[in-house]
Amino acid sequence: MPTRAGWLVAAGAVASWVAGRAFAAIELFVLGAIGLVLLATAVVWVRRREPEVVVARKVVPDQAIAGRTARVDLVVRNGGRRTPAIALVDPVSSTVGARLSVGPLAPDAAEVVGYRLPTGRRGVLHLGPLRLELVDPFGLARRPLAEGDRLDVTVLPAIEEVEPAPVGPGGRAEGAGGGRRIATQTPNDDLVSLRPYVVGDDLRRVHWPSSARSDDLVVRRDEHDRPGRTTIVLDVRAPAMGPATFERAVSAAASLIHAGAEAGDDLRLLTTDGYDSGRVGARRGAAVLLEHLAVVAQRDDPATFLAPEPAEADVVVLVTGDGAPTPMGPDLRALELRFAVDDGAIPTSDREVLVGPTEVFAAVWEGWCSSRPAGVGT
């Protein structure tokens, strides 16, 4: 079928033909005929044998994060003998979508085109179905080809680089670069827990086979060097904070989960609407928690919330606002990361971290971590 440019050429050709007849101008007749012949040729061209084109879609990076650049790369490969020009149309939810042009592609050639994803806010973007259209060299006619697949892209909450929540002595290997754990097999097939070497470690604890494989010194982890156990509780009650503040709270919770994962902590995420991730491992588990935070929403209706038991975690961080009383029981000495309405709010205890409306969470958190009294937060 004709493209928009093709319809304009057709309209111009008809107008030239009418004007040529009205003014007896042979030149206008010829001009109109050329336009119609050109359009007819374009339509016949796209009706030819369907090209052998394969398209692969890839999101870069693998995890899209709010506020950071992410894109979709489309790899178009021509497996036939012809040199087609292809148009790609990829619908993207909440946007006008993307329309890209490729070619003409030489036989057995490939070309990569792409577009940026809208990552201004967290959530799920629905892409596709990807549509392919064969276009003539003049762009006057097009022919729909096969449709591609759909793809859902989860945009994770904005993540700030912060220190992990303090878990206290024995809960994380001190100075171990975040307590990273390495699993290896000994000759006896016993699972050994290892961590990177830190200056001052006893050289007798170095695990030489694993050190040789990783090109870095690693040492056997003592029993007391177990991973930290960090629990993040996100307050999703609508009265606790407004929508804009809630987005900041979600970002803070995601930042603490990311920091805990980098430190090798076992993680757990609870929300006041009853969601409980259970205890998950640092690396793979963190991705699941962040994906849940990407779609979490506030609730107006009350829900049953069971606060974690004190013995279930080394540290519990409640992320909330100052619009409602705390949902935590008095027996659980949790850290309260509270997003305040006013910049002048004053913490009521050493276990409360207040973030004003114009303050940056990462800066406030780092300041609290560096100045907190001994034993606070653990």
Secondary structure, 3 states (H helix, E strand, C coil): CECHHHHHHHHHHHHHHHHHHHHCCHHHHHHHHHHHHHHHHHHHHHCCCCCCEEEEEEEECCCEECCCCCEEEEEEEECCCCCCEEEEEECECCCCCEEEEECCCCCCCEEEEEEECCCCCCEEEEECCCEEEEECCCCCEEEEEEECCCEEEEEECCCCCCCCCCCCCCCCCCCCCCCCCEEEECCCCCEEEEEECCCCCCHHHECHHHHHHHCCCEEECCHHHCCCEEEEEECCEHHHCCHHHHHHHHHHHHHHHHHHHHCCCEEEEEECCCCECCCECCHHHHHHHHHHHHHCCCECCCCCCCCCCHHHCCEEEEEEECCCCCCCCCCCCCEEEEECCCCCCCCCCCCEEEECCCCCHHHHHHHHHHHCCCCCCC
